Amino acid sequence: MKKPIQSRREAISLLENQQVLYIRIHNGQTGMIKSTEEGIIVAIPNEETDKIDFRKLEDIEAFEAFYDLTLSKPGILYVNVEE
């Protein structure tokens, strides 16, 4: 089941607990966000190239900027949870 993430603080807490987050961006595509030892990895489909664009965010501050920028265009951030 998809559970919407209501705040940046909630998203950061989930990432710190190694949860995989999903993002549906303004064009309807779905990407993935995961915290790793090297940083936070964001994978979003690129409709122009039909490939996946990967970005590595170095720290939580970079994720916060990404969160503010991406979700300012209407985007939805959610996590899958078991019922």
C-alpha positions in Angstrom: 0.0 0.0 0.0 1.3 3.5 -0.8 1.5 5.9 2.1 2.0 9.5 1.2 4.8 11.4 3.0 3.5 14.6 4.5 6.7 16.5 5.3 10.4 16.8 4.6 11.1 15.8 8.2 9.2 12.5 7.7 11.0 11.8 4.4 14.4 12.4 6.1 13.5 10.1 9.0 12.4 7.3 6.6 15.7 7.7 4.6 17.7 7.5 7.8 16.0 4.2 8.6 17.0 2.8 5.2 13.5 3.0 3.7 13.1 3.2 -0.1 11.0 6.2 -1.1 9.2 6.6 -4.3 8.4 9.9 -6.1 5.8 10.6 -8.7 6.9 13.7 -10.5 4.8 16.3 -12.3 4.9 14.4 -15.6 3.5 11.2 -14.0 6.7 9.2 -14.0 7.8 7.4 -10.9 11.3 7.4 -9.5 13.1 5.9 -6.4 15.1 7.5 -3.6 17.4 5.4 -1.4 20.0 6.2 1.2 23.3 4.4 0.9 26.7 4.6 2.6 27.9 6.9 -0.3 24.9 9.3 -0.1 21.3 9.5 -1.2 20.6 8.0 -4.6 17.8 9.4 -6.7 16.7 7.4 -9.8 14.1 9.1 -12.1 13.1 8.0 -15.6 14.0 10.5 -18.4 11.2 10.6 -20.9 13.5 12.3 -23.5 16.1 9.5 -23.5 14.0 6.6 -22.3 16.7 5.9 -19.7 17.0 6.3 -16.0 18.8 9.4 -14.7 20.7 8.7 -11.5 21.8 11.5 -9.1 23.8 11.2 -6.0 23.0 13.7 -3.2 25.9 14.0 -0.9 24.0 14.7 2.4 20.7 15.5 4.0 21.0 19.2 3.1 21.2 18.3 -0.6 18.2 16.1 -0.2 16.3 18.9 1.4 17.0 21.2 -1.5 16.0 18.4 -4.0 12.8 17.8 -2.0 11.9 21.5 -2.0 12.6 21.9 -5.7 11.0 18.7 -6.9 7.9 18.8 -4.8 7.3 22.5 -5.6 6.0 21.4 -9.0 3.3 19.1 -7.9 5.0 15.9 -7.1 4.0 13.1 -4.7 6.5 11.4 -2.4 5.4 8.1 -0.8 6.6 4.9 0.8 5.2 1.4 0.3 4.0 -0.2 3.6 2.6 -3.6 4.3 -1.0 -3.6 5.5 
